Amino acid sequence: MDRFIPSPESPLVAISLKTLTRVPLPLAKNVSTVLCIGNFDGVHIGHIELIKRAKKLSERIALAKENNSILCGAWFFSAPTRPDATVLTPLEEKLSIMQTFGLDIAFIAHFPSFMKMSPGEFASLTLLENCQCKGAVCGYNFRYGCGGRGDAQSLRNDFPYEVDVVECVTADGVPVSSSTVRSLLAEGNAEQAAKMLSRPYCLTAPVIKGKMLGRKLGFPTANQQFSDGLAIPAFGVYITRITVEGKRYAGVSNVGVRPTVENTNAVNCETYILDFDGDIYGKTVKTEFLTMLRPETKFPSVEALRTAVLENIAQAREYFKNNQI
């Protein structure tokens, strides 16, 4: 995915979501796009509404112009604009979700190269010239241009085509945002985060060799590490759903530093996969966080830890009796 990351030399990268290949910019004059614009970190239900509205707008424009070559896509920055913000969805996962919703193209932008651009320049140079954009969708709180001076209304003023503005999307009465999802994960509230994301938060990463500490307790575990900058759920034990080579399993995962058995500052995700026996070292595994059972705890003894793990496994089995894996 490094080839898709924009840079000061190539501040805007276009990706065909059909072939996952780069598309030359500016787009050819005979190509038109309808774009939803946002940060898309997490691709949560608010972002999904942007995508749905963009698809409807592109279909309407295509029908009106009798033009079937209109591409529906997303425009977003390659990294959060706040330097302290963690990432909910790495680029590969983000593009995969956008593929699932049927988008044709993604424009990935290098934030420092755009942060001083005026709102008018963004509309004329970026959307119209580079992206051949003939319709746009943004959120009610969309800000853009130097100092965030641009908003949804200024985009309507500066952009000569239709701009559809999506109002606030909520989950259980709470406005949905990437920062709220991060806060929920930091609290260990995996269920509410999943409502906002429309799916459980997940870690997709290769299984690495650990110190076999779980095996010594009688629970061999799959160890995964969170990549730099990725949002980490609150330290604790979670009921998880594990996907190995396309097959799903129930799991119990500990996120944290294993204070009872190891003195370390390295955060990892250590998962006991129920009813599974196989060598998965080096294989990429998807771990979805469904519900938190307890905070990570330093037990007085290894035997006390083992007893707690047995109880957590029983809780996971009971959970999956009532919920499909």
C-alpha positions in Angstrom: 0.0 0.0 0.0 3.0 2.3 0.2 2.6 3.1 -3.5 -0.7 4.6 -2.7 0.6 7.1 -0.1 0.8 10.7 -1.3 3.8 12.8 -0.7 5.0 16.4 -1.3 6.1 15.4 -4.7 2.7 13.6 -5.5 0.3 15.4 -3.1 -2.8 13.7 -4.6 -3.0 10.0 -5.6 -6.0 8.5 -7.4 -6.7 4.8 -7.0 -9.0 2.7 -9.0 -11.0 0.6 -6.5 -11.8 -1.9 -9.2 -8.2 -2.9 -9.9 -6.3 -1.3 -6.9 -4.0 0.5 -9.3 -3.0 4.2 -9.6 -4.9 6.4 -12.0 -3.0 9.3 -13.7 -3.9 12.8 -12.7 -5.4 15.0 -13.7 -8.2 12.8 -14.9 -9.0 12.7 -18.6 -11.5 15.3 -19.7 -13.9 12.6 -20.8 -14.1 11.2 -17.3 -16.4 12.6 -14.7 -16.6 11.9 -11.0 -19.0 12.4 -8.1 -17.1 12.5 -4.8 -17.9 12.3 -1.1 -15.4 14.3 0.8 -14.3 13.7 4.4 -11.7 12.1 6.6 -13.2 8.6 6.4 -11.1 7.2 9.4 -13.1 4.3 10.6 -15.5 4.5 7.6 -18.3 4.7 10.3 -22.0 5.0 9.7 -21.7 8.8 9.1 -19.2 8.1 6.4 -21.3 5.3 5.0 -24.2 7.8 4.7 -21.9 10.0 2.6 -21.0 7.1 0.4 -24.7 6.2 -0.1 -25.6 9.8 -0.9 -22.7 10.0 -3.4 -23.9 6.9 -5.2 -27.4 8.2 -5.4 -26.1 11.6 -6.7 -23.9 9.9 -9.3 -26.8 7.7 -10.5 -29.0 10.8 -10.8 -26.4 12.8 -12.8 -25.6 9.8 -15.0 -29.3 9.4 -15.8 -29.8 13.1 -16.5 -26.7 13.4 -18.8 -27.2 9.9 -20.3 -23.6 9.2 -19.3 -22.6 5.9 -17.8 -18.9 6.7 -17.4 -19.4 8.7 -14.2 -17.1 7.4 -11.4 -18.3 7.5 -7.8 -15.6 8.0 -5.3 -14.2 9.3 -2.1 -11.7 12.1 -1.4 -9.8 12.0 1.9 -6.4 12.7 3.5 -3.9 9.9 4.0 -3.6 10.5 7.7 -5.7 12.2 10.5 -5.3 16.0 10.3 -4.7 16.1 14.1 -1.1 15.0 14.8 -2.1 13.3 18.1 -5.0 11.3 16.6 -4.7 7.5 16.3 -5.9 5.7 13.2 -9.0 3.5 13.2 -8.7 2.0 9.8 -5.3 1.5 8.0 -5.4 2.4 4.3 -5.8 -1.1 3.1 -8.8 -1.7 5.3 -10.3 1.6 4.4 -10.0 0.9 0.6 -11.5 -2.6 1.1 -14.5 -1.2 2.9 -15.0 1.4 0.1 -14.8 -1.4 -2.4 -17.6 -3.3 -0.5 -19.9 -0.2 -0.8 -19.3 -0.1 -4.5 -17.1 3.0 -4.9 -15.1 3.2 -8.1 -12.2 5.5 -7.2 -10.4 7.0 -4.2 -8.4 10.2 -4.1 -5.9 10.2 -1.3 -4.4 13.6 -0.3 -1.2 14.7 1.5 -2.6 17.1 4.2 0.5 19.4 4.5 0.2 20.1 0.7 -3.4 21.2 1.0 -3.5 22.9 4.4 -2.7 26.4 3.0 -4.9 26.1 -0.1 -7.8 28.6 -0.1 -11.4 27.2 -0.2 -11.8 28.6 -3.7 -8.6 26.9 -5.0 -9.7 23.6 -3.5 -13.0 23.8 -5.5 -11.4 25.0 -8.8 -8.0 23.3 -8.9 -8.5 20.1 -6.9 -12.2 19.1 -7.5 -12.8 20.6 -10.9 -9.4 20.4 -12.6 -7.7 17.4 -11.1 -10.6 15.2 -10.2 -13.1 16.2 -13.0 -15.7 16.4 -10.2 -19.3 17.0 -11.3 -21.0 16.6 -8.0 -20.0 16.5 -4.3 -21.3 15.2 -1.0 -20.0 16.4 2.4 -21.0 16.4 6.0 -22.8 19.2 7.9 -19.6 20.0 9.8 -17.2 19.7 6.9 -14.3 22.2 7.0 -11.6 22.7 4.4 -9.1 25.1 3.0 -6.5 27.3 4.9 -7.4 27.6 8.5 -10.6 25.6 8.0 -12.2 28.7 6.5 -14.3 26.7 4.0 -17.5 24.9 5.0 -20.5 23.2 3.4 -22.0 26.6 2.4 -18.8 28.0 0.9 -18.4 24.8 -1.1 -21.9 25.3 -2.5 -20.8 28.9 -3.4 -17.4 28.0 -4.9 -18.3 24.7 -6.7 -20.5 25.1 -9.8 -22.2 21.7 -9.5 -24.5 20.1 -7.0 -23.3 19.8 -3.4 -25.3 17.4 -1.2 -24.9 18.0 2.6 -25.5 15.2 5.0 -26.9 16.1 8.4 -25.6 14.7 11.7 -25.8 10.9 11.9 -26.3 9.5 15.4 -26.1 6.2 17.2 -28.4 5.9 20.2 -28.7 9.6 20.2 -25.0 10.3 20.2 -23.4 12.1 17.2 -21.1 9.8 15.3 -17.5 10.8 14.7 -14.1 9.2 14.4 -13.0 10.9 17.6 -16.0 9.5 19.5 -15.2 6.0 18.3 -11.6 6.4 19.5 -12.9 7.5 22.9 -15.3 4.6 23.1 -12.5 2.2 22.4 -10.3 3.8 25.0 -13.1 3.2 27.5 -13.4 -0.5 26.4 -16.9 0.1 25.1 -16.5 -2.2 22.1 -20.3 -2.6 21.6 -21.0 1.1 21.2 -18.0 1.5 19.0 -19.3 -1.3 16.8 -22.7 0.5 16.5 -21.0 3.6 15.2 -18.7 1.7 12.9 -21.5 -0.7 11.7 -19.1 -3.6 12.5 -16.8 -4.6 15.3 -13.5 -2.8 15.6 -10.7 -5.1 14.5 -7.0 -5.8 14.4 -5.8 -7.4 11.2 -2.2 -8.4 11.6 0.2 -11.3 11.2 0.6 -13.8 14.1 4.1 -13.5 15.6 6.1 -15.8 17.8 5.8 -14.8 21.5 7.3 -16.3 24.7 4.9 -19.2 24.8 3.5 -17.9 28.1 -0.1 -18.8 27.2 1.0 -22.3 26.3 2.6 -22.8 29.7 -0.8 -21.9 31.2 -2.5 -24.5 29.1 -3.9 -21.9 26.6 -1.8 -21.5 23.5 -2.3 -18.1 22.1 -1.9 -16.2 18.9 0.1 -13.0 19.4 -0.4 -9.9 17.3 1.0 -6.4 17.5 -0.8 -3.1 16.9 1.0 -1.1 14.1 2.3 2.3 15.0 -0.4 4.9 15.3 -3.3 2.4 15.3 -6.0 2.9 17.9 -5.6 0.5 20.8 -8.7 -0.6 22.8 -8.6 -0.2 26.6 -6.3 -2.8 28.2 -8.4 -5.8 29.1 -9.9 -9.1 28.2 -12.4 -9.2 25.3 -14.6 -11.8 23.7 -13.4 -11.7 20.1 -14.2 -13.2 16.7 -11.2 -14.5 14.9 -11.0 -15.0 11.1 -8.2 -17.4 10.0 -8.0 -18.1 6.2 -11.7 -17.2 5.7 -13.0 -19.3 8.6 -14.4 -17.8 11.8 -13.7 -18.9 15.4 -14.6 -17.7 18.8 -11.8 -16.2 20.8 -10.7 -14.6 24.1 -8.2 -11.8 23.7 -6.1 -9.9 26.1 -5.0 -6.4 25.0 -2.2 -5.0 27.1 1.2 -5.8 28.7 0.5 -9.1 30.6 1.5 -7.7 34.1 1.1 -11.1 35.9 3.6 -13.1 33.7 5.8 -10.5 32.0 7.4 -7.1 32.8 7.1 -5.2 29.5 5.8 -2.0 28.0 5.1 -3.6 24.6 1.4 -3.7 23.9 0.1 -6.7 22.1 -3.1 -8.7 21.5 -2.9 -12.2 22.8 -5.7 -14.5 21.7 -6.8 -18.0 22.8 -8.8 -19.3 19.8 -11.5 -21.7 21.0 -11.6 -25.1 19.4 -8.7 -24.4 17.1 -5.5 -26.3 16.7 -3.2 -25.2 13.9 0.1 -23.5 13.1 -0.7 -19.9 12.1 2.6 -18.2 12.7 3.2 -15.6 10.0 -0.4 -15.8 8.8 -2.6 -12.7 8.8 -5.5 -13.0 11.2 -8.4 -10.7 11.8 -9.4 -10.2 15.4 -12.7 -8.4 16.0 -13.4 -7.0 19.5 -17.0 -7.8 20.5 -17.3 -7.1 24.2 -15.0 -6.4 27.1 -15.1 -8.9 30.0 -12.7 -7.2 32.4 -9.8 -4.8 32.7 -6.3 -6.2 32.4 -5.4 -7.3 36.0 -2.2 -8.2 37.8 -3.1 -11.4 39.6 -1.3 -12.5 42.8 -0.2 -15.8 41.1 -0.1 -17.6 37.8 -2.8 -20.0 39.1 -5.1 -17.1 39.9 -4.6 -15.9 36.3 -5.3 -19.4 35.0 -8.6 -19.5 36.9 -9.6 -16.1 35.5 -8.8 -17.2 32.0 -10.9 -20.4 32.4 -13.8 -18.2 33.5 -13.4 -15.9 30.5 -13.4 -18.9 28.2 -16.7 -20.1 29.7 -18.1 -16.6 29.3 -17.1 -16.6 25.6 -18.7 -19.9 25.0 -22.0 -18.7 26.6 -21.8 -15.5 24.6 -21.5 -17.4 21.3 -24.4 -19.7 22.3 -26.6 -16.6 21.9 -24.7 -14.9 19.1 -23.5 -16.3 15.8 -19.8 -16.5 15.3 
